[in-house]
Amino acid sequence: MFTPTGPARRPWLRPLIALGVVIVVLAGFWVLSMVSDDGKPPERDARDAVAGDCLDNRGTHADPVLFTVACSDTKADYKVMFSASRQGKCPPEFDEYTERGGRLGDTTLCLTPVHH
């Protein structure tokens, strides 16, 4: 009597295929991140600014949206003189910018205009 045996079982094949799929997906994400990287450092908002940094106002004077830029950049509108987060107020000769909330609380920066 004939008994069909079928193809030989390969229990190692499924994990190998799964590993191959994971490698292909990770490689795809890596290639996508390299293609979309423009070589510029990531933008930092005003909350990350320290004394000596310059800021670009992408909002309005009444509702500023500030980002850190190089002081040599023509977009630089303000220079951070110091942080007044502990005192809460800047001396009257400085412009004051306060960003509310965040993991460390409010951030208050004392600014001077940049003249190009």
Rosetta blueprint (number, residue, H / E / L):
1 M L
2 F L
3 T L
4 P L
5 T L
6 G L
7 P L
8 A L
9 R L
10 R L
11 P L
12 W L
13 L H
14 R H
15 P H
16 L H
17 I H
18 A H
19 L H
20 G H
21 V H
22 V H
23 I H
24 V H
25 V H
26 L H
27 A H
28 G H
29 F H
30 W H
31 V H
32 L H
33 S H
34 M H
35 V H
36 S H
37 D L
38 D L
39 G L
40 K L
41 P L
42 P L
43 E L
44 R L
45 D E
46 A H
47 R H
48 D H
49 A L
50 V L
51 A L
52 G L
53 D L
54 C E
55 L E
56 D E
57 N E
58 R L
59 G L
60 T L
61 H L
62 A L
63 D L
64 P L
65 V L
66 L E
67 F E
68 T E
69 V E
70 A L
71 C L
72 S L
73 D L
74 T L
75 K L
76 A L
77 D L
78 Y E
79 K E
80 V E
81 M E
82 F E
83 S E
84 A L
85 S L
86 R L
87 Q L
88 G L
89 K L
90 C L
91 P L
92 P L
93 E L
94 F L
95 D E
96 E E
97 Y E
98 T E
99 E E
100 R L
101 G L
102 G L
103 R L
104 L L
105 G L
106 D L
107 T E
108 T E
109 L E
110 C E
111 L E
112 T E
113 P E
114 V L
115 H L
116 H L
